[in-house]
Amino acid sequence: MKILTSLLALGLMATPALAATQTFNDVSVVDVACSKKVAATADAHTRDCALMCEKSGYGIVTADKKFLKFDADGNAKIAEALKASDKTDHLRVNVSGDVQGDTIKVSSVKLL
């Protein structure tokens, strides 16, 4: 019985480690404040607007028009990339991370 209990406990502890990392390639990145109004035309969303709304955070618009927010680390990474970029619009990224509800715990993000 103790062995069964130990195996069950070990299995429950390992479950979060088994969460699959998802990768989204060539998707639009927008700020949270503008996410609803630009979902249909996300490529037209400008870098200047994204930087003005930086405090709201960022996320991606998926191919099926769902918006997934970035976690704090992802927000910091994409804000840095946007500031260093000279792109004016058509803000596209490759992003990998664990999706938890409507948020991506970002492991990597690259502005294209």
Secondary structure, DSSP 8 states (H G I E B T S, - for coil): -HHHHHHHHHHHHHGGGG---EEEEEEEEEEGGGHHHHGGGGGG--HHHHHHTGGG-EEEE-TTS-EEEE-HHHHHHHHHHHHH----S--EEEEEEEEETTEEEEEEEEE-
